[in-house]
């Protein structure tokens, strides 16, 4: 599907869908996922559209499916409980008859589940009550049933008058253990101590009827005298929502009731078992068909919502739709329309027409698992305008490289590479792909980006000659001490008394040539190691930055040529390149020329590039700083003059050209006179003469807004000229972060790992194990994660600001094709 250099060519098509075949045609297009439909009824309320009833039917079915899913989660046995898996083969969208069948079967299954669940809950509640009643009778069997005399604190006069009513009564039941202290306290206060309360815990845990949790209920037995106290006791029991049961005064009756309870409990348990088995059968039926039903109904709902975007024709025999479609997919579009008509048995095929777009088409870039991460980095800044050059193609290389410049270390890069390689090799694992952790999904989606960052970090770390802050002596050093010691007659005493010795490269045999690859490991032992790396990495950062920005300016050439802005090539691109190369390109030339012309033997005579660059702008000559080459001052003056002259061209060239072009068009329009077109621009013969007159009047009234054009070009000129300076300085972050990463790694090695090498006995070996574990934790958490994230963010900024603003507008919008795969995957992640 095209290339990543420029977005796919997208056209606006008008679809004529026969009424009987519209559903199947949209279904075929949804399976392909190649078109994005436009709403032709923007002013129509969502509840007033033609297919709103079908959408509501699908929503009702989704509610039924949600109930089935809830029942499966709540009631399915753990031995059968597995998460609902999406079907391996996506089923097709259902036809109207098939949707009716799904509706009937799902409603029947849901109704059966409601009835069985209701019966199961009722039986379970009844079983809990019987078990509680059994516990009450079992735990409280020690109480006597004979009537006892009233307590001596009763009023003897009143007691004598109502002696026939004074009998010992009981209230027995269960209460939640959390309510026992308050329950007991209120009983004592309300009844003034004229009761006897006994609490016992049940031997088994029973289910709470409301929360469903297992609770070890507390059994209570209240003995009291008199009806008034009995009424108070019953009201208090109702207030605390206790479950009370009849408690006979006769021991024989209680034993008879207990025997009957045991029989009833056994019968209810057998009924409960059969009900549970039938419920599991229904749930397994739901597990088997629910994923297929859900996908098919989602597809049906999506189709009906697309049909709501269409407008009926005048004759009501077809639906008219408009959609964006890649030009390369037009044959597939026609095939889908033909296949939809064949499935519907329509005698007239649906067809499409290409329309001239009134707005800019959407942007579509073909991506895969490798390029998706890089494209997302660019899209986070802004989606490319239609047919604009795509920076993601170059970001595949430049982003990992700039990251590695700041993160260069062989050891750290190797660890990052291994982690990314594991994600790449296990990318088909459903557990990794379907994880709900947002941070993990982001890392897993950029696994190829992390892999390249790790590989480039190994490369730059080899150049820096750093592996966990230690040097690697892959090749023998190019610096040799023995020739220098022999030349100056150094003795052993000199080596013992001088911690640092200076090597003279002019002595024969001391310096034998450049190191084969990267930095010589002998620099790790030098006391000016940090000074040398500072100079090297700073110049390297400037060179990389200027090349990166110049490349971005050159990419604007492809945009100007594609969009027919040839004048911008000469009035914008060439002045920008002249300004950039004459100043900062010349700075790179001086750095490279100095490296090539002055070796270690002549380093003491090398001139200062910084002084030369300052003198270049001041048009002065410093006698104390010799020239790099003959005629340097003349060349520098010419370059500065060319750079300064390019600024007025960049500032005034484009506004003047646009004004001349406008005057030329206006003059040609005046020569045409009063001639009016017979047809509209879109070729329609139905255009009214008033429309043509209005358009002609608008063209006549259009005036050239010179102030606005000049203001935009002035802003661009100032931003570019100042940006060349500030952006070049911004690339020094490559030097700063690379140095910080190396120094932090050095400190971690010296402060943690190096101390464990002081002990050489067995105890030291044990200590080294724990020290190494601590060192590994700090390395992963600080140097890999924190430093890696910091380098990633800085590389992201260099691409968004310093690179992409030279040619990339990012003012487009993505093509969002109507595809069942994306709709179903989105709903499954919610």
N, C-alpha and C positions, 0 to 999 in steps of 0.2 A: 504494500500500500504506500507507494511513493518513497520519499527519502526524508531524512531528518533535517537536511539543509534548509528546505523551504516547506511550508505547510502544504497539505494536499489541496488541489484545486476543488473547490466546493461550488455547486450551482444551486439555484432555487428552482424547484420543480413544482408543477401543479398537477396533482393526482385527481383523476376522475374515477371514482370507485362506484361500481354498480351496487345498488342498495342490497341486493341479495348476496353479493360477494364481498362487501366491504369488511365484514368481520374476519373472514379468512385471509383477505389480502393484508390487513393490518397484522394479523397473527403471523403470517409469513415474514413480514418486515420486522416484527419483533424478534423472531428467531435469528434473523440475519444481523440486526443491530447496525444499520447503515444510514438511517435517515433520522433527522430531528424535526418533528412536526411543529408548525407554528399555529398559534391560536387565531382562528378567523372570526371568533365571536368574543372579542375582548369586552364588549359592553353588555354581554348577556350574563345574568346572574347564574351562579353555579347550580342553583336549584331550579332554574328554568330551562335547562338544556335538554336536548332530545332524549338522551340515554341516561338520565339521572336515575330512573327507576331501576335499571339494570345494575348501576353502580351501588345502589342501596341494597339490592339483593346480595351482591357480593360482600358488602360490609356486614350484612346479617349473618352470612355464612362464616365470615371471619370471626364474628362473635361466638358462633357455635363452636368453631374450631378452638377458640381460646378456652371455652368451657371444657372441651374434651382434653385439651392439654393440661388444664388445671387439675382435672380429675385424675389424669395419668400420673401427674407429679404427686398428688396427695394420696392416692389409694393403691397405686400399683405396687405389688410385692417387690421387696428389694431383690429377690432372686431373678425377677424378670425386668427389673428397672434398668433401662439404658436410655441415654439421651436420644431424642428423636433425630435420626440422621436424614439429611437431605437425600432424595433419590439420586442414584448414580446416573441414570439416564433421565433427562428432563422430559416429563410428559408433555404432550401438545396441549394447546388451549382447548377447553371443552366446547363442543357444539351445544346449541341451546337444549337439545334433548338430554345430552350428557350432563349438562349443568343441572337440569331438573332432577335427574337421577341422583346426582351428588347431594342436592338439596334434600330430597326425600330420605335418602339413606342416612345422611348425617343427622337430620332431625329425629329420625327414628332411633338411631343409636344414642343420641343425647337424651331423648325422652326415657329410654330404657335405663340409661345410667342414672338419670335423676331419680327414677322410681326405686331402682335397686339401692342407690346410695341413701335415699330417704329411709327405705326399709332397714338397711343395714345400720344406719344411725339410730333408728328407733329401737331396733333389737338390742343394739349395744347399750343404749341408755337404760333399757329395761333390765338388761343383765347386770349393769352396774348397780342399779337400785336393789336388785335381789341379793347381790353379793354384799352390799352394804347392810341390808336387813339381816342377812345371815351372820355377818360379823357382829351386829348389835346383839342378836340373840345368843351368839357363842361367847362373847366376851362378858356379858352381864348376867350369866346364869347363876352367879353366887348370891344374888339378891333374893330375899324371901318374898313371898306373896301374901303372908298373913297381915291382917290389919294390926297396926300398933297404936298404942296410946299416943295422944297428941303430946307434944313437948310441954314441959312444965311452964314454959313462959307464956302459954296461951292464957287469955282471960278466962278464969273459971266460970264466971257468970254467963258470958256469951257462949262458952263451950257447953255448959249445961243445957242452954236453951236449944242449941243446934247439934246435940250429940249424935242424932241420927244421920247428919250429913257429913260428919267428920270421918273420912276414910283416907287411907294412904293411896295416892295415885302416882302414875309414872308417865314421863315423857322421855322417849328414847329416840336417838337419831345420830347423824354424823354432821360434823362441821369441819371447815377447812382449818388446818393447823395454825395458819396465820391469825385466825380470828379467835382462837381459844382464850388468850388473856383478856381481851376486851369483853368477850362473851361471858366469861366467868365473873368478871368484875361487875358488869351490869346486872346479872342475875342476883348477885349478892346484895347490891344496893337497892334494887327495885323490890326484892322480896324480903328484905330486912332479916335475912338469915333464916327464914322459915322454910328452907328447902335443903335437900341433901343432893349434891352434884358430884358425880364421879366421871372422870375422863380416862379413856384408855385408847391407845393407838391400835389401828387395825394391823393384822399380820401381813397383809398384802397391799400393794399399791393398785389403785384403780384410776381410770381415766377421768379427767375433769370434763364435765359435759360442755363447757363453753370454750376453754382454751385447748383442750385435747391433751394436755400434759398429764403425766402420771403423778398422782398425789397419794400420799399415805394419810388417809383421812383419820380424824380423831372421833372416836365414839363417845357419846355422853349419855348419861342416864340421870334424870332429874326426879327426885322423889319429893312430893309436896302434899300438904293437907289443905283442903278447901278449894271451892270453885273460883273464888276471886284470885287467889294466887295462881291457880291453874291458867286462868285467862291471861294473867301477866306473863307467865312463862311462855305460853303459845305465841303471844305478840312479840316477845323478845326473840323467839326462835324464827319467826317470820321476818323480823327486821334483819337478822344476820343471814338470811337465805340458807338456813339449815335444812337438811332433809330429815324429816321425822317419820317414824314408823310406829304402828300399833305395838304395844307392849302389854301382854296379858299379865294379870296378877297371879294366875295359876301356873305352877311349874309344868304341869301336864300339858296344858294348852300350848305353852311356849315350846315344849319338845315336839308336840304334834305339828305346830307351824314350822319349826325348824326342819323336820323331816320332809314336809311338803315343799319347802324352799329348795332343798337339795335336789329333789326330783325335777322341779321346774327349771332349776339352773342347768341341769344336765340336758333337758329337752331344748332349752334355748341355745345352749352351746352347739348342739348338733344342727339346729336351724341356722345358727350364725355361721357355722362352717360351710354349709351348703350355699348360703347367700354369698359368702366371701368367694367361694369357688366360681360361682356364676358371675360375680362382679369382675374377677380376674379374667374370665373369658371375654367379657365385653371390653375390658381395657386392652387386652391383647389384640382384639379386632380393631380397636381404635389405633393402636400403635402401628398396625400393619398398613392401614389405609390413610391415616392422617397426613403424612408427608406428601403423598401424591395429591390428595385433595387440596392441601394448602397451596401447593405450587400451581395447580390448574386454576384455582379460583383467583390467585394473584394475577395470573396471566389474563384471565377473563376480565378482571377489574381494570387492568392496565389498558386492555383493548377498548373497553367501553369509555374510559376516560379520554383516549385518543380520538375516538369517534365523536366525542363531545366537542373536540376542537375543530371539527369539520363543519362546513356549512352546506345545507341542501341546495341542490340545483333548482332552477325555476320550475322544472317539470316534476320535481320530487322523485325522479327516477335514479338519481345517483347522488353521491356525496362528493363534495369538492374539498380537497385538502392541499395545503402548501407545506413543503418540507425542504430542508437543506440536505443535500446528498452529495458525497464525493463524486466527481466526474468519472473516476475509474470504476465506480460501483453502479453506474447507470444500467449496464446489461444485467447485473444481478437484480436491480430494482424491477426491471421489466419482467424478468423470469419469475420473481416473487408475485407480481400482479397476475401473471398468467397462471401460476400454480394456484393462487387463491381463487381465481375464477373457475379453474378445473375442479377443485374440491367442492365448490358451491354448486356446480352444475349450471353455471350461468352461460347463456348462449352468446353474450356480448362480453368481450374482454375489457378489463379495466386498462387504462393507459395513462401516460403522463406527458406533460409539455414543459419545456424549459422556459423560465421567465427571467427577464432582466431584473437583478436585485436592486431594490431601492436603498438598501443599507449594506454596510460592509458584511460579507459572509463570515461565519465563524471559522475558527482556526482548528485544524486537526493535524496532529503529528502522530505517525505510527510509532508505537513504543512496544517494547517487550520487557521481560524480567530484568534484562541488563540495563537498558536505557531509561526505564521508568524513573529510577531514582534521580538521575541527572536532570531529566525533564521536569521533575517536581521541584528541584532547586530553582530552575529558571522560572517556572510558573508561580512560585511563591513570591517572586518580585513583580510579575505581571505577565499575563498571557500575551504571546506575540500577536501583533496585528496580522491581518490576513496577508499571506504570502511574504511575510517579512523574514529576513534571515534569522535562523534559530540558533541562539548561542549554545544550546545544549549539546550540539554536535562537537564543539570545541571544549566545552566544559568537561567532557569525558576524560580528557587528558590534562587540561590546565588546572582543574580543581584539585585532583589528587596530588598533582605536582606541587602546587603552592602550599597545600597542607603539609606535604612531606618536607618542604624547605624549612618550615617552622618546627616540624616534629621529627627531624632526621635522627634516627638511632636504629642500628641494626637489630638490637634485642627487642626494643619496644615495637618496632615495625613487624618483627617476626611473630610476636604474641598477637598483635592485631590481625595479621594475615591468617594465623591459625584459627582464631575465633571466627573470622569472616568465612574462611574455607569450610568450617564445620556447618555454618548456616547455609552455605551454597550447596553442600553435599546432602543436607537434610531438608532442602527446600520443599520437597513433596510430602513431608510429614504433616498430616492433618493437625496434630497437636500444636505444631509451630505456626502453621498458616492461619489457624482459626483461634489463636489466642486473643483474649479480650483485653489484655494489658496494652494500653495505648503506647507506652514507651517501647515495649518489646515489638509491637507492630511497626513502629517507625524504624527501629533498628533493623528488623528483619526485611522490611521493604528496601532498605538501602544497603543490603548485604554486599552487592557487587561494588558499590561505592566504597564501602569499608575495606573490601579486598584490595582494590586498587590503591587506596590510601596506604594500606599496610605494605604493599609491594614497592610503592614509590618511596616510602619511609626507609625501607631496607636499602634502596639505591642511594638516597641522599645520605643516610647514615654511613654507608660505605665510603662515600666521598668525604664526609666529615671525619671518617675513621673513628667512629664512636659506637660502642656496644655496651649498654648499661654504664656509660661514661668512661669505659675503659677503651684504650687503643688496641687495634688489631694489627699485628705485624705479619700481614700476608706476604709482603715482599720485603727484602732487606732494605734498610734505610739507605738513602743517597748521601747521607752525611757520615763521615768517618773521623774518629778522634785520633787514631794512631798517626796518620801523616802530620797532623797539626802538632801533636806532642813531640814527634821527632824533629820537626822544623824549629820549634821553639825550645827544645831540650827540657820539656816538662819532666819533673821527677815525681816520685810517689808522694813526697811531702807536699807538693803543690796540690795533688788530687785530694789529700787528706784535709788540708787547711782551707780549701776553696769549695764551698758548696756549689757554686755556679762558675762555669768557664765559658768564655766566648770563643766560637770557632770562626776562623777567617776563611771565607770561601775562595779567596785569591790564592791560598796555598794549594799547591798541586796535590790532588788526591783527597782533599777534604770534602768537596762537593762534586759528585760524579754525574749530575744531571737530574732532571725532574723525576719525581716519584711516579711509578707506572700508573697508579690509579688513586685519586683522592689526595688526602693530606698525609705527609710523611709522619709516621708514628713518633718520630723523635721530638716533634713539637709538643707532645704531651709532657715531656720532661723539662721543657724550656721554661724559664721564669717569665718570658714575654709571650707565653702561649695565648693568654687572653687578648693581648694587644694585637697579635697577629690575626687571631680569629675575628676580632672586631673589624679590622680593616678589610679582611677578605669577605665576610658576610655582608658588610655594609655596601661594598661595591657590587657584590653579586645581587643584592636586593634591588639596587638602582637599575642595574642592567636588565634584570627580569621584568621589573615594573615598566620601564620605558618600552621594551619590546612588546609586552602584553598590551599596553595602551595603544601603541602604534598599530598593532594587529587589529584592534577593535576599530580604529579609525579607517583602516583599509577595508574592513568588512562593509562599511557603509557604501562602498562603491557598488556592491551587488544590489543593494536596495535602490540606489539612484537609477541604475540601469534598468532594473525590473519595473519600477514605477514610472519610467519615462522622464525622470528628472535629470536630463543630461546637463542642463545648465548648472545644477548643484555640484556636479563633478568638478567643474572648473571654478565655480565661485564659492564653494564651501569645502569640498574635500581637499583640493590642492592647496589652498591657503592653510588649512589645518595641518596637513602633512609638512608644509614648509615651516610653519611655526614650531612644530614638534621636533622635526629632524634637525633643523638648523641650530637649535639650542640644546635640546636634551639628547638628540641623536649624536651630536658632536661630542657631548660629554661621554657617551659610551665609547666613541672612537678614541678619545684621549686615554680612557682607562685601559682599553685593550692594547692600544699602541704602546703605552708605558709598560704593560706586562711583557709585550713581545720584544721591545727594544732594550729594556734594562733588566738584566739578570742579577743573580746574587753577587757577582763580581763587581757590578757597577751600581749597586743599590744606593751607595752613599752619594752618588752624583745625580740621582734621579730627581727631576723637578717636581714641584707640588702642583697637582692637578687643580686643587681648590683655588690656589692663587691665580692660576691661568684662567679659570672659569670666571673669577671675579674681575680680573683685568679685561676679560673679553667684553663685559658690559660697560666698563669704564673707559674703554678705548685707550688704555694706558699700557706701558711696558715696564715690567719689573726687572731691573738689571740683575738683581740677586737671584732670580729664578730663571734658569736658562730655558731656551725654547726646546720643545719636543722635536721639532723638525724645522727646516729652513722655510721662511715665508709664513710662519704660523700667524703672525699678527695680521697680515693681509687677509688670510683666509678667515680669521675670526671676525674681522670687521665686515667682510662681505656677508658672512652668515648672519650677523646681527642685523645688518641693513635689510636683508631679504626677509628675516623673521618679522621685523618691525613693519615692513611694507605689506606683508601678508595680512596684517590686522585690519587696515582700511578696506582691503578687498573683501575680507570676510564680513566686515560690518556693513558695507554699502553695496556690495556686488549684487546680492540677491534681491534686496528691495528695489534697486534701480532696474534690474532685469524684469521684475514682475510689473513695474510701472510701464516700461516700454511695451511689454507684451499686452497689457491692458489697453494702452492707447492704440496699438495696432488692431486689436480686435474691435474696438469701438469705431475706428475709422472704416474697417471693412463692413461693419454693420450699417454705417451711414451710407456707404456706397450701394448697398443692397436696396435702400429706399423702403418703400411701403410694401414690398413683396411679402406675402404671408404664406406659411406652409399649409398645404391641403390636408396633411396627415399629422397626427401627433408623433412624438419621438418614438413611442413604443409600437408604431405601425398600426394603431387602431383607427378604423374609419368611423368609429362611433363617437369620437371626441367632438364635443360641442365647440362652435366657433368662439363662444365666450371664454372657454378654457384656453384656447390658443391665444386670444387677445390678452387675457390676463397674464399668461406666461411671457408674452412678448413685452408687455408693460413692465413686468418685473425685471427682465433683462435690461430694458432701457434705464430703469431707475437704479440699477446696480452701479455703485461707484467704488473706486479704488480707495481703500482705507490705508493710506500711506503711513499714518502715525502708528497704527496697530502693527503693520508689517515691520516697520523699522524698530518698534519697541521689542518685538519678539526676536528679531535678529540681533539687536543690541544685547539683550539678555543672554542669548546663545553665545555671542562673541565673548562677553565678559566671563561667563561661566566656563567657557572652554579655555581661555587664556589663563585665568587664575587656577582652573582645575588642573592644567598641565603641571603647575608648580606644586599645588597642594596634593594632587594625586601621586606625584612622584615621591613626595615626602611620606605619603601614606604607605607606600610600599616598603618603607623602612621597618614596618612592623614585622616583615619577614626576618630581618636581622635581629630585632629585639626579642621576638618570641623564640627564635632558634637559640639565641644566647641564653635566654632564661631557662629553656628546657634543658640545655646542656649543663648549666650551673646547678639547677635543682637536682638533676640526676647525679652530679658530682657530690653535692652535699649529702644526698641520701646514701651514697656509697660510703663516703668517708665517715659519716656520723653513725651509721648503723652497721653495715656489713664489714667494714674494714676492722672494726674493733674486735670482731669475733676471731680474727686470725692471730691474736696475741697469745692465746693458750694453745699448747701443743699436746696436751695430755687427753685422756679419755673424757674428763669432765668438760674440756673445751669442745670436744666433738659434740657432746650432748647440748651444750650451750649454743653451738653453731646451728643446730637444727632449729631451735626456737628463734634465734636471731634471723635465720634465713626465712622462716615463715613470716616473721614481722616485716622483713624487708620486702617479701613478695606482696604482702597485703598493701603496704605503702606504695609500692611500684604500680600495682594495678589501680588502686583508688586515686592516687594523686597524679602520677606520670601518665597513665594510660587514659583514665576517664576524665579527670579534671583538665589536664593539659591538652588531651585530645579534643575535648569539647571547646576549649579556648581556641586552639588552632583551627578547628572547623568553623567557628563563628568568624574569625578574622579572614579566613579564605572566602567565606560566604560574602563578607563585606567587600573584599577586593573584586569579586566578580560582579556584584550588584552595582556598586558605585563607580569604581575606577575603570572597569572593563565595559560593562553593558551600556553605560550612558554615552559611549562614543558612537553607537550606531543603533541601539535598541530602544524602541518606544514602549513596547509592552502595553499597548492600549486595546488589545483585542479581547475576545471571549471564546471560550472553548465550545466545540461542537459536542453537544450532549445527545447522542443518538438514542432513539427509543429501542432499548434492548432488554429482553426478558432476563438475561443473565445478570445484568447490573441491578435490576429491580429486585430479583430474588436474593442476590447476595447481600444487598443493603438491608432487606427485611430480616435476614437471618442473623445479622450482626447486632440488631437492636435489642 
